[in-house]
Amino acid sequence: MKLWLVAVGQRLPAWAETAYEDYAKRFPPELRLQLKAVKAEPRGGSSAERLMAAEAQRIEAALPRGVRRIALDGRDAALLIGGPDGLDPALKAGADERLRLSDLTLPHAFARVLLAEGLYRAWTVVTGHPYHRE
């Protein structure tokens, strides 16, 4: 099963690339996190069966529940991070879930790192790994 992080923007600062890759490589083989960077232009759907728009619940509570549901149903999932104008309303309407990363406006590079760490933390909570206690 794969978790796709679909994010607008193709060029990241070196610090963000390094931080994102550090979290992405920590995932186990049965739950890979893969990045799909897209240009800032209108896009339609996703090839994943479950869409999660990174924007309405608190992420600390929502992600472990989401990771648990994803693991139980076995479908790939795509988490979408919008561009400067946010996500297309049709994508938001079609999302299975919405997540809120912050009340702050975040740089796209930071949002990717934050979401990768949050997903990893959620996986550790679900599996009983001690990372979330460090």
Secondary structure, 3 states (H helix, E strand, C coil): CEEEEEEECCCCCHHHHHHHHHHHCCCCCCCEEEEEEECCCCCCCCCCCEEEEEEEEEHHHHHHHHHHHHHHHCCCEEEEECECCECCHHHHHHCCEEEECCCCCCCHHHHHHHHHHHHHHHHHHHHCCHHHHC
